[in-house]
Amino acid sequence: MTELDLDRVYTKLCHTLGELGEGAAAGMLSRFALLAMLEIGDADKIEALIERAALST
């Protein structure tokens, strides 16, 4: 994925979350995370990503 692709899809995610509103955003992110996990298909990689994401909070 190029930097331009990453910017495009991250912007899409942010706009979608904004359109859904705060109440629905958490549910959408949960569904997105599950779909992404299925696409990644590697439990060890997913666990490492969860740990990396938790460090930035």
N, CA, C and O atoms as a Tripos MOL2 file, in Angstrom:
@<TRIPOS>MOLECULE
protein
  228   227    57     0     0
PROTEIN
NO_CHARGES

@<TRIPOS>ATOM
      1 N           0.8510   -1.1680    0.0000 N.3       1 MET1
      2 CA          0.0000    0.0000    0.0000 C.3       1 MET1
      3 C           0.8990    1.2350    0.0000 C.2       1 MET1
      4 O           1.8410    1.3390    0.7870 O.2       1 MET1
      5 N           0.5940    2.1470   -0.8820 N.am      2 THR2
      6 CA          1.3810    3.3750   -0.9480 C.3       2 THR2
      7 C           0.9310    4.3470    0.1470 C.2       2 THR2
      8 O          -0.1090    4.1620    0.7780 O.2       2 THR2
      9 N           1.7350    5.3710    0.3500 N.am      3 GLU3
     10 CA          1.3750    6.4030    1.3280 C.3       3 GLU3
     11 C           0.0750    7.0930    0.9200 C.2       3 GLU3
     12 O          -0.7460    7.4370    1.7690 O.2       3 GLU3
     13 N          -0.1020    7.2910   -0.3710 N.am      4 LEU4
     14 CA         -1.3330    7.9060   -0.8780 C.3       4 LEU4
     15 C          -2.5420    7.0040   -0.6230 C.2       4 LEU4
     16 O          -3.6070    7.4860   -0.2360 O.2       4 LEU4
     17 N          -2.3780    5.7020   -0.8390 N.am      5 ASP5
     18 CA         -3.4550    4.7500   -0.5430 C.3       5 ASP5
     19 C          -3.8220    4.7890    0.9360 C.2       5 ASP5
     20 O          -4.9990    4.8260    1.2940 O.2       5 ASP5
     21 N          -2.8000    4.7790    1.7910 N.am      6 LEU6
     22 CA         -3.0370    4.8090    3.2350 C.3       6 LEU6
     23 C          -3.7890    6.0700    3.6340 C.2       6 LEU6
     24 O          -4.7260    6.0120    4.4310 O.2       6 LEU6
     25 N          -3.3840    7.2020    3.0850 N.am      7 ASP7
     26 CA         -4.0650    8.4630    3.3840 C.3       7 ASP7
     27 C          -5.5190    8.4110    2.9210 C.2       7 ASP7
     28 O          -6.4160    8.8720    3.6270 O.2       7 ASP7
     29 N          -5.7490    7.8570    1.7500 N.am      8 ARG8
     30 CA         -7.1090    7.7780    1.2020 C.3       8 ARG8
     31 C          -8.0130    6.9170    2.0740 C.2       8 ARG8
     32 O          -9.1320    7.3200    2.3920 O.2       8 ARG8
     33 N          -7.5410    5.7330    2.4640 N.am      9 VAL9
     34 CA         -8.4090    4.8470    3.2370 C.3       9 VAL9
     35 C          -8.5720    5.3190    4.6790 C.2       9 VAL9
     36 O          -9.6300    5.1200    5.2770 O.2       9 VAL9
     37 N          -7.5340    5.9450    5.2470 N.am     10 TYR10
     38 CA         -7.6700    6.4800    6.6040 C.3      10 TYR10
     39 C          -8.6620    7.6420    6.6070 C.2      10 TYR10
     40 O          -9.4680    7.7730    7.5280 O.2      10 TYR10
     41 N          -8.6010    8.4740    5.5830 N.am     11 THR11
     42 CA         -9.5560    9.5780    5.4560 C.3      11 THR11
     43 C         -10.9750    9.0340    5.3150 C.2      11 THR11
     44 O         -11.9070    9.5730    5.9110 O.2      11 THR11
     45 N         -11.1430    7.9740    4.5310 N.am     12 LYS12
     46 CA        -12.4650    7.3390    4.3790 C.3      12 LYS12
     47 C         -12.9760    6.8320    5.7200 C.2      12 LYS12
     48 O         -14.1460    7.0180    6.0560 O.2      12 LYS12
     49 N         -12.0950    6.1900    6.4870 N.am     13 LEU13
     50 CA        -12.4780    5.6960    7.8110 C.3      13 LEU13
     51 C         -12.9120    6.8490    8.7120 C.2      13 LEU13
     52 O         -13.9520    6.7690    9.3660 O.2      13 LEU13
     53 N         -12.1330    7.9020    8.7470 N.am     14 CYS14
     54 CA        -12.4610    9.0540    9.6060 C.3      14 CYS14
     55 C         -13.7810    9.6980    9.2050 C.2      14 CYS14
     56 O         -14.5900   10.0370   10.0680 O.2      14 CYS14
     57 N         -14.0060    9.8690    7.9090 N.am     15 HIS15
     58 CA        -15.2600   10.4720    7.4470 C.3      15 HIS15
     59 C         -16.4510    9.5760    7.7780 C.2      15 HIS15
     60 O         -17.5060   10.0600    8.1880 O.2      15 HIS15
     61 N         -16.2760    8.2770    7.5980 N.am     16 THR16
     62 CA        -17.3570    7.3390    7.9010 C.3      16 THR16
     63 C         -17.7040    7.3790    9.3840 C.2      16 THR16
     64 O         -18.8800    7.4010    9.7480 O.2      16 THR16
     65 N         -16.6880    7.3890   10.2380 N.am     17 LEU17
     66 CA        -16.9300    7.4680   11.6830 C.3      17 LEU17
     67 C         -17.6470    8.7660   12.0390 C.2      17 LEU17
     68 O         -18.5570    8.7670   12.8680 O.2      17 LEU17
     69 N         -17.2430    9.8610   11.4200 N.am     18 GLY18
     70 CA        -17.8910   11.1430   11.6670 C.3      18 GLY18
     71 C         -19.3500   11.1440   11.2470 C.2      18 GLY18
     72 O         -20.2020   11.6940   11.9450 O.2      18 GLY18
     73 N         -19.6390   10.5290   10.1070 N.am     19 GLU19
     74 CA        -21.0150   10.4570    9.6230 C.3      19 GLU19
     75 C         -21.8890    9.5890   10.5250 C.2      19 GLU19
     76 O         -23.0660    9.8860   10.7260 O.2      19 GLU19
     77 N         -21.3120    8.5180   11.0650 N.am     20 LEU20
     78 CA        -22.0750    7.6260   11.9400 C.3      20 LEU20
     79 C         -22.3870    8.2640   13.2860 C.2      20 LEU20
     80 O         -23.4220    7.9790   13.8880 O.2      20 LEU20
     81 N         -21.5070    9.1160   13.7500 N.am     21 GLY21
     82 CA        -21.6760    9.7250   15.0620 C.3      21 GLY21
     83 C         -21.0410    8.8780   16.1420 C.2      21 GLY21
     84 O         -20.7410    7.7010   15.9420 O.2      21 GLY21
     85 N         -20.8420    9.4990   17.2870 N.am     22 GLU22
     86 CA        -20.1260    8.8600   18.3890 C.3      22 GLU22
     87 C         -20.7880    7.5670   18.8550 C.2      22 GLU22
     88 O         -20.1010    6.6030   19.1950 O.2      22 GLU22
     89 N         -22.1030    7.5420   18.8730 N.am     23 GLY23
     90 CA        -22.8110    6.3640   19.3720 C.3      23 GLY23
     91 C         -22.5920    5.1150   18.5380 C.2      23 GLY23
     92 O         -22.4770    4.0190   19.0860 O.2      23 GLY23
     93 N         -22.5330    5.2630   17.2260 N.am     24 ALA24
     94 CA        -22.3870    4.1060   16.3410 C.3      24 ALA24
     95 C         -20.9360    3.8210   15.9660 C.2      24 ALA24
     96 O         -20.6350    2.7520   15.4370 O.2      24 ALA24
     97 N         -20.0370    4.7610   16.2330 N.am     25 ALA25
     98 CA        -18.6430    4.6150   15.8060 C.3      25 ALA25
     99 C         -17.9550    3.4190   16.4590 C.2      25 ALA25
    100 O         -17.2090    2.7020   15.7930 O.2      25 ALA25
    101 N         -18.1910    3.1950   17.7360 N.am     26 ALA26
    102 CA        -17.5310    2.0800   18.4310 C.3      26 ALA26
    103 C         -17.9540    0.7390   17.8370 C.2      26 ALA26
    104 O         -17.1230   -0.1510   17.6600 O.2      26 ALA26
    105 N         -19.2210    0.5940   17.5350 N.am     27 GLY27
    106 CA        -19.7040   -0.6410   16.9270 C.3      27 GLY27
    107 C         -19.1260   -0.8600   15.5400 C.2      27 GLY27
    108 O         -18.7590   -1.9790   15.1810 O.2      27 GLY27
    109 N         -19.0450    0.2120   14.7610 N.am     28 MET28
    110 CA        -18.4720    0.1030   13.4230 C.3      28 MET28
    111 C         -17.0050   -0.2820   13.5090 C.2      28 MET28
    112 O         -16.5440   -1.1240   12.7390 O.2      28 MET28
    113 N         -16.2570    0.3250   14.4410 N.am     29 LEU29
    114 CA        -14.8430   -0.0180   14.6030 C.3      29 LEU29
    115 C         -14.6660   -1.4690   15.0330 C.2      29 LEU29
    116 O         -13.7250   -2.1350   14.6040 O.2      29 LEU29
    117 N         -15.5600   -1.9540   15.8710 N.am     30 SER30
    118 CA        -15.5030   -3.3610   16.2850 C.3      30 SER30
    119 C         -15.7280   -4.2870   15.1000 C.2      30 SER30
    120 O         -15.0040   -5.2680   14.9280 O.2      30 SER30
    121 N         -16.7260   -3.9820   14.2870 N.am     31 ARG31
    122 CA        -16.9930   -4.8020   13.1030 C.3      31 ARG31
    123 C         -15.8310   -4.7290   12.1220 C.2      31 ARG31
    124 O         -15.4410   -5.7370   11.5330 O.2      31 ARG31
    125 N         -15.2790   -3.5280   11.9500 N.am     32 PHE32
    126 CA        -14.1310   -3.3610   11.0550 C.3      32 PHE32
    127 C         -12.9400   -4.1760   11.5490 C.2      32 PHE32
    128 O         -12.2530   -4.8200   10.7560 O.2      32 PHE32
    129 N         -12.6950   -4.1500   12.8590 N.am     33 ALA33
    130 CA        -11.5790   -4.9150   13.4270 C.3      33 ALA33
    131 C         -11.7560   -6.4060   13.1650 C.2      33 ALA33
    132 O         -10.7990   -7.0850   12.7930 O.2      33 ALA33
    133 N         -12.9610   -6.9200   13.3530 N.am     34 LEU34
    134 CA        -13.2110   -8.3410   13.0920 C.3      34 LEU34
    135 C         -12.9910   -8.6920   11.6220 C.2      34 LEU34
    136 O         -12.3900   -9.7190   11.3070 O.2      34 LEU34
    137 N         -13.4780   -7.8400   10.7300 N.am     35 LEU35
    138 CA        -13.2730   -8.0840    9.3000 C.3      35 LEU35
    139 C         -11.7920   -8.0390    8.9410 C.2      35 LEU35
    140 O         -11.3160   -8.8580    8.1540 O.2      35 LEU35
    141 N         -11.0620   -7.0800    9.5170 N.am     36 ALA36
    142 CA         -9.6240   -6.9760    9.2570 C.3      36 ALA36
    143 C          -8.8900   -8.2090    9.7750 C.2      36 ALA36
    144 O          -7.9780   -8.7090    9.1160 O.2      36 ALA36
    145 N          -9.2800   -8.7010   10.9480 N.am     37 MET37
    146 CA         -8.6550   -9.9100   11.4990 C.3      37 MET37
    147 C          -8.8500  -11.0970   10.5600 C.2      37 MET37
    148 O          -7.9260  -11.8800   10.3380 O.2      37 MET37
    149 N         -10.0520  -11.2250   10.0140 N.am     38 LEU38
    150 CA        -10.3220  -12.3160    9.0770 C.3      38 LEU38
    151 C          -9.4710  -12.1880    7.8190 C.2      38 LEU38
    152 O          -8.9860  -13.1890    7.2920 O.2      38 LEU38
    153 N          -9.2900  -10.9640    7.3380 N.am     39 GLU39
    154 CA         -8.4640  -10.7400    6.1510 C.3      39 GLU39
    155 C          -6.9920  -11.0130    6.4300 C.2      39 GLU39
    156 O          -6.2990  -11.5930    5.5940 O.2      39 GLU39
    157 N          -6.5090  -10.5990    7.6030 N.am     40 ILE40
    158 CA         -5.1040  -10.8210    7.9620 C.3      40 ILE40
    159 C          -4.8440  -12.3120    8.1040 C.2      40 ILE40
    160 O          -3.8590  -12.8270    7.5740 O.2      40 ILE40
    161 N          -5.7190  -13.0030    8.8150 N.am     41 GLY41
    162 CA         -5.6630  -14.4470    8.9030 C.3      41 GLY41
    163 C          -4.4790  -15.0380    9.6460 C.2      41 GLY41
    164 O          -4.1630  -16.2130    9.4580 O.2      41 GLY41
    165 N          -3.8170  -14.2550   10.4830 N.am     42 ASP42
    166 CA         -2.6370  -14.7360   11.2220 C.3      42 ASP42
    167 C          -2.7740  -14.2690   12.6660 C.2      42 ASP42
    168 O          -2.5820  -13.0900   12.9630 O.2      42 ASP42
    169 N          -3.1100  -15.2030   13.5720 N.am     43 ALA43
    170 CA         -3.3980  -14.8450   14.9650 C.3      43 ALA43
    171 C          -2.2120  -14.1700   15.6460 C.2      43 ALA43
    172 O          -2.4020  -13.2150   16.3990 O.2      43 ALA43
    173 N          -0.9920  -14.6440   15.3980 N.am     44 ASP44
    174 CA          0.1820  -14.0330   16.0270 C.3      44 ASP44
    175 C           0.3680  -12.5950   15.5670 C.2      44 ASP44
    176 O           0.6720  -11.7170   16.3740 O.2      44 ASP44
    177 N           0.1890  -12.3510   14.2750 N.am     45 LYS45
    178 CA          0.3160  -10.9920   13.7400 C.3      45 LYS45
    179 C          -0.7650  -10.0840   14.3270 C.2      45 LYS45
    180 O          -0.4960   -8.9310   14.6640 O.2      45 LYS45
    181 N          -1.9790  -10.6060   14.4490 N.am     46 ILE46
    182 CA         -3.0830   -9.8190   14.9990 C.3      46 ILE46
    183 C          -2.8050   -9.4570   16.4530 C.2      46 ILE46
    184 O          -3.0250   -8.3170   16.8600 O.2      46 ILE46
    185 N          -2.3230  -10.4160   17.2400 N.am     47 GLU47
    186 CA         -1.9920  -10.1220   18.6400 C.3      47 GLU47
    187 C          -0.9130   -9.0510   18.7300 C.2      47 GLU47
    188 O          -0.9950   -8.1670   19.5830 O.2      47 GLU47
    189 N           0.0930   -9.1130   17.8680 N.am     48 ALA48
    190 CA          1.1530   -8.1020   17.8630 C.3      48 ALA48
    191 C           0.5960   -6.7280   17.4970 C.2      48 ALA48
    192 O           1.0020   -5.7210   18.0770 O.2      48 ALA48
    193 N          -0.3190   -6.6820   16.5490 N.am     49 LEU49
    194 CA         -0.9350   -5.4120   16.1670 C.3      49 LEU49
    195 C          -1.7780   -4.8360   17.3000 C.2      49 LEU49
    196 O          -1.7730   -3.6260   17.5260 O.2      49 LEU49
    197 N          -2.4970   -5.6960   18.0090 N.am     50 ILE50
    198 CA         -3.2910   -5.2400   19.1590 C.3      50 ILE50
    199 C          -2.3750   -4.6220   20.2050 C.2      50 ILE50
    200 O          -2.6780   -3.5620   20.7520 O.2      50 ILE50
    201 N          -1.2640   -5.2760   20.4810 N.am     51 GLU51
    202 CA         -0.3100   -4.7490   21.4610 C.3      51 GLU51
    203 C           0.2700   -3.4160   21.0020 C.2      51 GLU51
    204 O           0.3970   -2.4920   21.8060 O.2      51 GLU51
    205 N           0.6250   -3.3000   19.7170 N.am     52 ARG52
    206 CA          1.1540   -2.0280   19.1960 C.3      52 ARG52
    207 C           0.1250   -0.9160   19.3010 C.2      52 ARG52
    208 O           0.4540    0.2110   19.6700 O.2      52 ARG52
    209 N          -1.1180   -1.2330   18.9760 N.am     53 ALA53
    210 CA         -2.1770   -0.2250   19.0400 C.3      53 ALA53
    211 C          -2.4160    0.2280   20.4710 C.2      53 ALA53
    212 O          -2.6790    1.4070   20.7090 O.2      53 ALA53
    213 N          -2.3300   -0.6880   21.4260 N.am     54 ALA54
    214 CA         -2.5550   -0.3440   22.8330 C.3      54 ALA54
    215 C          -1.4540    0.5610   23.3660 C.2      54 ALA54
    216 O          -1.7030    1.3680   24.2620 O.2      54 ALA54
    217 N          -0.2480    0.4430   22.8350 N.am     55 LEU55
    218 CA          0.8600    1.2840   23.2900 C.3      55 LEU55
    219 C           0.6600    2.7460   22.9220 C.2      55 LEU55
    220 O           1.1870    3.6300   23.5970 O.2      55 LEU55
    221 N          -0.0890    3.0100   21.8660 N.am     56 SER56
    222 CA         -0.2490    4.3860   21.4010 C.3      56 SER56
    223 C          -1.4550    5.0800   22.0150 C.2      56 SER56
    224 O          -1.8260    6.1690   21.5780 O.2      56 SER56
    225 N          -2.0800    4.4630   23.0320 N.am     57 THR57
    226 CA         -3.2500    5.1000   23.6530 C.3      57 THR57
    227 C          -2.8640    5.8060   24.9240 C.2      57 THR57
    228 O          -3.7170    6.3990   25.5840 O.2      57 THR57
@<TRIPOS>BOND
     1     1     2 1
     2     2     3 1
     3     3     4 2
     4     3     5 am
     5     5     6 1
     6     6     7 1
     7     7     8 2
     8     7     9 am
     9     9    10 1
    10    10    11 1
    11    11    12 2
    12    11    13 am
    13    13    14 1
    14    14    15 1
    15    15    16 2
    16    15    17 am
    17    17    18 1
    18    18    19 1
    19    19    20 2
    20    19    21 am
    21    21    22 1
    22    22    23 1
    23    23    24 2
    24    23    25 am
    25    25    26 1
    26    26    27 1
    27    27    28 2
    28    27    29 am
    29    29    30 1
    30    30    31 1
    31    31    32 2
    32    31    33 am
    33    33    34 1
    34    34    35 1
    35    35    36 2
    36    35    37 am
    37    37    38 1
    38    38    39 1
    39    39    40 2
    40    39    41 am
    41    41    42 1
    42    42    43 1
    43    43    44 2
    44    43    45 am
    45    45    46 1
    46    46    47 1
    47    47    48 2
    48    47    49 am
    49    49    50 1
    50    50    51 1
    51    51    52 2
    52    51    53 am
    53    53    54 1
    54    54    55 1
    55    55    56 2
    56    55    57 am
    57    57    58 1
    58    58    59 1
    59    59    60 2
    60    59    61 am
    61    61    62 1
    62    62    63 1
    63    63    64 2
    64    63    65 am
    65    65    66 1
    66    66    67 1
    67    67    68 2
    68    67    69 am
    69    69    70 1
    70    70    71 1
    71    71    72 2
    72    71    73 am
    73    73    74 1
    74    74    75 1
    75    75    76 2
    76    75    77 am
    77    77    78 1
    78    78    79 1
    79    79    80 2
    80    79    81 am
    81    81    82 1
    82    82    83 1
    83    83    84 2
    84    83    85 am
    85    85    86 1
    86    86    87 1
    87    87    88 2
    88    87    89 am
    89    89    90 1
    90    90    91 1
    91    91    92 2
    92    91    93 am
    93    93    94 1
    94    94    95 1
    95    95    96 2
    96    95    97 am
    97    97    98 1
    98    98    99 1
    99    99   100 2
   100    99   101 am
   101   101   102 1
   102   102   103 1
   103   103   104 2
   104   103   105 am
   105   105   106 1
   106   106   107 1
   107   107   108 2
   108   107   109 am
   109   109   110 1
   110   110   111 1
   111   111   112 2
   112   111   113 am
   113   113   114 1
   114   114   115 1
   115   115   116 2
   116   115   117 am
   117   117   118 1
   118   118   119 1
   119   119   120 2
   120   119   121 am
   121   121   122 1
   122   122   123 1
   123   123   124 2
   124   123   125 am
   125   125   126 1
   126   126   127 1
   127   127   128 2
   128   127   129 am
   129   129   130 1
   130   130   131 1
   131   131   132 2
   132   131   133 am
   133   133   134 1
   134   134   135 1
   135   135   136 2
   136   135   137 am
   137   137   138 1
   138   138   139 1
   139   139   140 2
   140   139   141 am
   141   141   142 1
   142   142   143 1
   143   143   144 2
   144   143   145 am
   145   145   146 1
   146   146   147 1
   147   147   148 2
   148   147   149 am
   149   149   150 1
   150   150   151 1
   151   151   152 2
   152   151   153 am
   153   153   154 1
   154   154   155 1
   155   155   156 2
   156   155   157 am
   157   157   158 1
   158   158   159 1
   159   159   160 2
   160   159   161 am
   161   161   162 1
   162   162   163 1
   163   163   164 2
   164   163   165 am
   165   165   166 1
   166   166   167 1
   167   167   168 2
   168   167   169 am
   169   169   170 1
   170   170   171 1
   171   171   172 2
   172   171   173 am
   173   173   174 1
   174   174   175 1
   175   175   176 2
   176   175   177 am
   177   177   178 1
   178   178   179 1
   179   179   180 2
   180   179   181 am
   181   181   182 1
   182   182   183 1
   183   183   184 2
   184   183   185 am
   185   185   186 1
   186   186   187 1
   187   187   188 2
   188   187   189 am
   189   189   190 1
   190   190   191 1
   191   191   192 2
   192   191   193 am
   193   193   194 1
   194   194   195 1
   195   195   196 2
   196   195   197 am
   197   197   198 1
   198   198   199 1
   199   199   200 2
   200   199   201 am
   201   201   202 1
   202   202   203 1
   203   203   204 2
   204   203   205 am
   205   205   206 1
   206   206   207 1
   207   207   208 2
   208   207   209 am
   209   209   210 1
   210   210   211 1
   211   211   212 2
   212   211   213 am
   213   213   214 1
   214   214   215 1
   215   215   216 2
   216   215   217 am
   217   217   218 1
   218   218   219 1
   219   219   220 2
   220   219   221 am
   221   221   222 1
   222   222   223 1
   223   223   224 2
   224   223   225 am
   225   225   226 1
   226   226   227 1
   227   227   228 2
@<TRIPOS>SUBSTRUCTURE
     1 MET1         2 RESIDUE 1 A MET
     2 THR2         6 RESIDUE 1 A THR
     3 GLU3        10 RESIDUE 1 A GLU
     4 LEU4        14 RESIDUE 1 A LEU
     5 ASP5        18 RESIDUE 1 A ASP
     6 LEU6        22 RESIDUE 1 A LEU
     7 ASP7        26 RESIDUE 1 A ASP
     8 ARG8        30 RESIDUE 1 A ARG
     9 VAL9        34 RESIDUE 1 A VAL
    10 TYR10       38 RESIDUE 1 A TYR
    11 THR11       42 RESIDUE 1 A THR
    12 LYS12       46 RESIDUE 1 A LYS
    13 LEU13       50 RESIDUE 1 A LEU
    14 CYS14       54 RESIDUE 1 A CYS
    15 HIS15       58 RESIDUE 1 A HIS
    16 THR16       62 RESIDUE 1 A THR
    17 LEU17       66 RESIDUE 1 A LEU
    18 GLY18       70 RESIDUE 1 A GLY
    19 GLU19       74 RESIDUE 1 A GLU
    20 LEU20       78 RESIDUE 1 A LEU
    21 GLY21       82 RESIDUE 1 A GLY
    22 GLU22       86 RESIDUE 1 A GLU
    23 GLY23       90 RESIDUE 1 A GLY
    24 ALA24       94 RESIDUE 1 A ALA
    25 ALA25       98 RESIDUE 1 A ALA
    26 ALA26      102 RESIDUE 1 A ALA
    27 GLY27      106 RESIDUE 1 A GLY
    28 MET28      110 RESIDUE 1 A MET
    29 LEU29      114 RESIDUE 1 A LEU
    30 SER30      118 RESIDUE 1 A SER
    31 ARG31      122 RESIDUE 1 A ARG
    32 PHE32      126 RESIDUE 1 A PHE
    33 ALA33      130 RESIDUE 1 A ALA
    34 LEU34      134 RESIDUE 1 A LEU
    35 LEU35      138 RESIDUE 1 A LEU
    36 ALA36      142 RESIDUE 1 A ALA
    37 MET37      146 RESIDUE 1 A MET
    38 LEU38      150 RESIDUE 1 A LEU
    39 GLU39      154 RESIDUE 1 A GLU
    40 ILE40      158 RESIDUE 1 A ILE
    41 GLY41      162 RESIDUE 1 A GLY
    42 ASP42      166 RESIDUE 1 A ASP
    43 ALA43      170 RESIDUE 1 A ALA
    44 ASP44      174 RESIDUE 1 A ASP
    45 LYS45      178 RESIDUE 1 A LYS
    46 ILE46      182 RESIDUE 1 A ILE
    47 GLU47      186 RESIDUE 1 A GLU
    48 ALA48      190 RESIDUE 1 A ALA
    49 LEU49      194 RESIDUE 1 A LEU
    50 ILE50      198 RESIDUE 1 A ILE
    51 GLU51      202 RESIDUE 1 A GLU
    52 ARG52      206 RESIDUE 1 A ARG
    53 ALA53      210 RESIDUE 1 A ALA
    54 ALA54      214 RESIDUE 1 A ALA
    55 LEU55      218 RESIDUE 1 A LEU
    56 SER56      222 RESIDUE 1 A SER
    57 THR57      226 RESIDUE 1 A THR
